[in-house]
């Protein structure tokens, strides 16, 4: 590369610290220089310590989608998560126990960082884009909080279904190709099952599924399993009661997939007939050697379980069939009667939001773990962002 071309790039992109030595160039990073050739130059984000990406060209430098000269850019996906084949977070089935152990270790480290008022700068220079086509409080805010607590920045679209070009008919694939040009990782919630997989197959940066219709919610399952381990002290041998809307609830589907990674698990399904657990989950659990049972008696199930995982009946999934929604709503409620038969070590969990399926009196009981569960979501999402962007 000619020195004049390099100088032009430095002027255009403020790449301070880049020096030339014959046919190679090096950049100063935290006390040392990294050397590279003109055909494979690594560049930083503008005026910040941030992620490295490699772009190949015969006579130009690229970085983060910005090219110094008019040569076609060849982009490559991130490789930070490749130790465990973790390029994206799309579904609960992609995790095994080794990955889960590593994620949970990092989540513990993230708890220490979160409690340190000075925070962390490990993700300084990284940008996370949130694309939420459905409403969210905990998931969106916890991801944004996680990114900011690690020193990163956030580009947010709170209601992408109305306030993005999707309202004009833009395809999901075109939206993803556009957004990845502005960011380093995408967190997406969508109303269609399978949308996250479509996004990941399009993007060259990591995609995290923050819920895809009635499909899955893998980061919720991660925080749920992490919470169970912290509350109960083990994961093998767990007796788990899944209660409420099991047909439409993506959280219970992902939790069932994930808890199946452990030994000697038994799951009880308690729900109105109209929202029973779908057969694909039952078939999967059987194939994994997980014992499961359907019941209509919440009190009996509660007396046997380590965890009662309550969920709301999802009005938005019923369309015009209000009669079916009203028939299902309120049939199974966790209240003082349920607490009275639960073992002392057991806990009540809920992915939230709560309507009337857990009475407010339950909140005062130490076995009510759902707000501790919310806090654990921050640590898990900090860990996921760190691992996808920086690796293990």
C-alpha positions in Angstrom: 0.0 0.0 0.0 1.4 3.4 -0.9 2.1 5.7 2.1 -0.2 8.4 0.6 -3.1 6.0 0.5 -2.4 5.1 4.2 -2.2 8.7 5.1 -5.6 9.3 3.4 -7.1 6.6 5.5 -5.6 8.0 8.7 -7.0 11.5 7.8 -10.4 10.0 7.0 -10.8 7.7 9.9 -8.5 9.2 12.7 -6.6 5.9 13.1 -4.0 7.3 15.5 -1.2 5.0 16.4 -0.9 3.3 13.1 2.7 3.2 11.8 4.4 1.9 8.7 7.5 -0.3 8.4 8.2 -1.2 4.8 5.4 -3.4 3.4 3.6 -3.9 6.8 1.8 -1.7 9.2 1.2 -2.0 13.0 -1.2 -0.5 15.4 -0.6 0.3 19.1 -2.9 -1.6 21.4 -2.5 -1.4 25.2 1.3 -1.3 25.4 2.3 -3.2 22.3 2.1 -3.1 18.5 0.2 -5.6 16.4 1.7 -6.0 13.0 -0.2 -6.9 9.8 0.2 -6.7 6.1 -1.8 -4.4 3.7 -3.8 -7.5 2.6 -5.1 -8.1 6.1 -5.2 -5.0 8.2 -7.0 -4.8 11.5 -8.5 -1.5 12.4 -10.3 0.0 15.4 -13.6 1.9 15.8 -13.4 5.7 15.6 -11.5 7.3 18.5 -12.3 4.4 20.9 -10.9 1.2 22.1 -13.2 -1.3 20.6 -13.6 -4.5 18.6 -11.2 -5.7 15.9 -12.5 -6.8 12.5 -10.4 -7.9 9.6 -11.1 -6.7 6.1 -9.2 -7.8 3.0 -8.2 -5.5 0.2 -5.2 -5.0 -2.1 -4.9 -1.2 -1.5 -7.5 0.0 1.0 -8.2 -0.1 4.7 -11.6 -1.0 6.1 -13.2 -1.0 9.5 -16.7 -1.7 10.9 -18.4 -1.3 7.5 -16.6 2.1 6.7 -14.3 1.9 3.7 -11.5 4.4 3.1 -11.6 4.0 -0.7 -14.1 2.8 -3.2 -13.2 -0.9 -3.2 -15.8 -3.6 -2.5 -15.6 -4.7 1.1 -15.3 -8.4 2.0 -16.7 -9.0 5.5 -16.2 -11.9 7.9 -18.3 -13.0 10.9 -17.1 -12.6 14.4 -15.2 -15.5 15.8 -15.2 -14.7 19.5 -17.7 -17.3 20.5 -16.3 -20.1 18.3 -14.6 -22.0 21.2 -18.0 -23.5 21.9 -19.5 -22.9 18.4 -21.5 -20.0 19.9 -21.8 -17.5 17.0 -25.4 -16.6 17.8 -28.0 -17.3 20.5 -31.1 -18.6 18.7 -32.5 -21.6 20.6 -32.1 -23.5 23.8 -31.1 -26.7 22.1 -27.8 -25.2 20.9 -26.3 -25.3 24.5 -24.7 -28.3 26.2 -23.6 -28.6 29.8 -20.1 -27.4 29.1 -21.3 -24.2 27.6 -23.8 -23.7 30.3 -21.1 -24.1 33.0 -18.9 -21.5 31.3 -21.8 -19.1 30.9 -22.8 -19.4 34.5 -19.2 -18.8 35.7 -19.0 -15.6 33.6 -22.4 -14.6 35.0 -21.0 -14.8 38.5 -18.1 -12.6 37.4 -20.6 -10.1 35.9 -22.4 -9.9 39.3 -19.2 -8.6 40.8 -18.8 -6.1 38.0 -22.4 -4.9 38.4 -21.9 -4.3 42.1 -18.8 -2.3 41.5 -20.0 1.3 41.1 -17.2 2.1 38.7 -18.5 -0.4 36.2 -16.4 -2.0 33.4 -15.0 -0.8 30.0 -14.6 -4.3 28.5 -17.1 -3.6 25.7 -16.1 0.0 25.1 -16.3 0.7 21.4 -19.0 -1.9 20.8 -22.5 -1.0 19.7 -25.5 -3.2 20.3 -28.7 -2.7 18.2 -32.0 -3.8 19.7 -34.8 -4.6 17.3 -38.0 -5.2 19.2 -41.1 -5.9 17.1 -43.1 -6.8 20.2 -43.4 -5.1 23.6 -40.8 -5.7 26.2 -39.8 -4.3 29.6 -37.3 -6.7 31.3 -35.6 -8.2 28.3 -35.0 -5.0 26.4 -34.0 -3.0 29.5 -31.8 -5.7 30.9 -29.9 -6.1 27.6 -29.4 -2.3 27.4 -28.3 -2.2 31.0 -26.0 -5.1 30.4 -24.3 -3.4 27.5 -23.9 -0.1 29.2 -22.6 -1.6 32.4 -19.8 -3.2 30.3 -19.0 0.1 28.7 -20.8 -0.4 25.4 -23.3 1.7 23.6 -26.9 1.0 22.5 -28.9 1.7 19.3 -32.5 1.0 20.2 -35.8 0.5 18.3 -38.5 0.1 20.8 -41.4 -0.7 18.5 -39.8 -1.8 15.2 -43.1 -3.1 13.9 -44.5 0.5 13.7 -41.4 2.7 13.8 -39.0 1.1 11.4 -39.1 0.5 7.7 -40.9 -2.8 8.4 -44.0 -0.6 8.5 -43.3 0.3 4.8 -42.9 -3.4 3.9 -39.2 -3.8 4.2 -38.1 -7.4 4.5 -36.5 -8.7 7.7 -33.4 -9.6 5.7 -33.0 -6.1 4.4 -33.5 -4.6 7.9 -30.8 -6.9 9.3 -28.3 -6.1 6.5 -28.9 -2.4 7.2 -28.7 -2.6 11.0 -25.5 -4.7 11.0 -23.8 -1.9 9.2 -24.3 0.3 12.3 -23.6 -2.2 15.1 -21.6 -5.1 16.3 -24.4 -7.3 17.7 -28.2 -7.4 17.3 -30.7 -8.3 19.9 -34.1 -9.0 18.3 -37.6 -9.8 19.4 -40.1 -10.7 16.7 -43.7 -11.7 16.4 -42.9 -14.7 14.1 -41.5 -18.0 15.2 -38.3 -18.6 13.3 -37.5 -15.0 12.7 -34.4 -15.1 14.8 -33.0 -17.9 12.7 -33.7 -16.0 9.5 -31.9 -13.0 11.0 -28.9 -15.0 12.0 -28.6 -16.6 8.6 -28.5 -13.1 7.0 -26.2 -11.3 9.5 -22.4 -11.5 9.7 -22.5 -10.2 13.3 -24.0 -12.1 16.3 -27.7 -12.2 16.6 -29.5 -12.9 20.0 -33.0 -14.1 20.0 -34.9 -12.1 22.6 -38.2 -14.0 21.8 -39.7 -15.0 18.4 -43.4 -15.2 18.7 -44.5 -18.5 20.4 -41.2 -20.1 19.4 -38.4 -19.6 21.9 -36.7 -17.2 24.4 -33.3 -18.8 25.0 -31.7 -16.1 27.2 -34.8 -16.3 29.5 -34.2 -20.1 29.7 -30.5 -19.4 30.6 -31.4 -17.0 33.4 -34.1 -19.5 34.6 -31.7 -22.4 34.8 -29.1 -20.2 36.5 -31.7 -19.1 39.0 -32.8 -22.6 39.7 -29.2 -23.6 40.4 -28.7 -20.6 42.7 -31.9 -21.1 44.6 -32.0 -24.9 44.9 -28.3 -25.6 44.8 -28.4 -28.1 42.1 -29.7 -28.8 38.6 -29.7 -32.6 38.4 -32.7 -34.3 40.0 -34.9 -31.2 39.8 -38.7 -31.6 39.9 -40.2 -28.8 37.9 -43.8 -27.7 37.5 -44.6 -25.7 34.4 -47.9 -23.9 34.9 -50.2 -21.7 32.8 -50.0 -21.0 29.1 -47.8 -23.8 27.9 -49.0 -23.7 24.2 -48.1 -20.0 23.6 -45.4 -19.4 26.2 -42.0 -19.3 24.5 -40.3 -19.2 28.0 -41.6 -22.6 29.0 -40.6 -24.2 25.7 -37.0 -22.9 26.0 -36.8 -23.9 29.7 -38.0 -27.4 28.9 -35.4 -27.8 26.2 -32.6 -26.5 28.4 -33.4 -28.3 31.7 -33.4 -31.5 29.6 -29.6 -31.2 29.5 -29.5 -32.4 33.1 -29.9 -35.7 34.8 -32.9 -37.2 36.5 -35.3 -34.4 35.6 -39.1 -34.7 36.0 -41.4 -32.1 34.5 -45.1 -31.6 35.4 -47.3 -29.8 32.9 -50.3 -28.0 34.5 -52.5 -26.0 32.2 -56.0 -25.5 30.9 -56.8 -27.9 28.0 -56.8 -25.0 25.4 -53.2 -24.1 26.1 -51.5 -27.5 26.8 -47.9 -28.1 26.1 -47.3 -28.9 22.4 -46.3 -32.4 21.3 -42.9 -31.4 19.9 -41.7 -30.6 23.4 -43.0 -33.9 24.8 -41.4 -35.8 22.0 -38.1 -34.0 22.6 -38.2 -34.6 26.3 -38.9 -38.3 25.8 -36.0 -38.6 23.4 -33.7 -37.1 26.0 -34.9 -39.5 28.7 -36.8 -36.8 30.7 -39.8 -38.0 32.5 -42.9 -35.8 32.1 -46.5 -35.9 33.3 -49.6 -33.8 32.6 -51.8 -32.9 35.5 -54.8 -30.7 36.3 -54.1 -30.6 40.1 -51.8 -27.7 40.9 -51.8 -28.4 44.7 -50.7 -32.0 44.2 -48.0 -31.0 41.8 -46.8 -28.2 44.1 -46.3 -30.6 46.9 -43.8 -32.6 44.8 -41.8 -29.8 43.1 -38.6 -28.0 43.7 -39.7 -25.2 41.4 -43.2 -24.0 40.4 -42.7 -22.0 37.2 -45.9 -20.0 36.7 -46.8 -18.1 33.5 -49.6 -15.8 32.4 -52.3 -16.7 29.9 -51.2 -14.8 26.8 -54.1 -12.7 25.6 -52.3 -11.5 22.5 -52.0 -15.1 21.1 -55.8 -15.7 21.1 -56.8 -13.2 18.4 -60.5 -12.8 18.3 -61.2 -15.9 20.5 -61.8 -13.9 23.7 -64.0 -16.7 24.9 -61.1 -19.2 24.9 -58.9 -16.7 26.7 -61.5 -16.0 29.4 -62.0 -19.8 29.9 -58.3 -20.3 30.4 -57.5 -17.3 32.5 -57.5 -17.6 36.3 -57.8 -21.4 36.3 -54.4 -21.9 38.1 -53.3 -19.3 40.6 -50.4 -19.5 43.0 -51.6 -18.2 46.3 -51.2 -19.0 50.0 -52.9 -22.4 49.5 -50.2 -23.4 47.0 -47.5 -22.1 49.3 -48.8 -24.1 52.2 -48.2 -27.4 50.4 -44.9 -26.5 48.8 -41.6 -27.9 50.3 -39.7 -25.4 52.4 -36.8 -25.4 50.0 -38.9 -24.9 46.9 -39.3 -21.7 45.0 -41.9 -19.9 42.8 -40.6 -18.5 39.5 -42.3 -16.4 36.8 -40.8 -14.9 33.6 -43.1 -11.8 34.1 -45.1 -9.8 33.4 -47.6 -11.0 36.0 -51.3 -10.5 35.8 -53.4 -12.3 38.5 -51.8 -15.8 38.3 -49.7 -15.1 41.4 -51.3 -13.2 44.2 -49.4 -10.2 45.6 -49.4 -11.8 49.1 -46.9 -14.4 47.7 -44.3 -11.7 47.2 -43.5 -11.6 50.9 -42.7 -15.3 51.1 -39.0 -16.0 50.8 -39.8 -18.8 48.3 -41.0 -16.1 45.8 -37.9 -16.0 43.6 -39.2 -14.1 40.6 -37.7 -10.7 41.3 -34.3 -12.4 42.1 -34.9 -14.1 38.8 -35.2 -10.7 37.1 -31.8 -9.6 38.6 -30.1 -12.8 37.4 -31.2 -11.9 33.9 -28.9 -8.9 33.9 -25.9 -11.1 34.9 -26.7 -13.7 32.3 -27.1 -11.1 29.5 -23.9 -9.4 30.5 -22.2 -12.7 30.2 -23.7 -13.5 26.8 -22.6 -10.2 25.4 -19.1 -10.6 26.7 -18.8 -14.1 25.4 -20.2 -13.3 21.9 -18.1 -10.2 21.5 -14.9 -11.0 23.3 -14.8 -14.8 23.6 -13.9 -16.9 26.5 
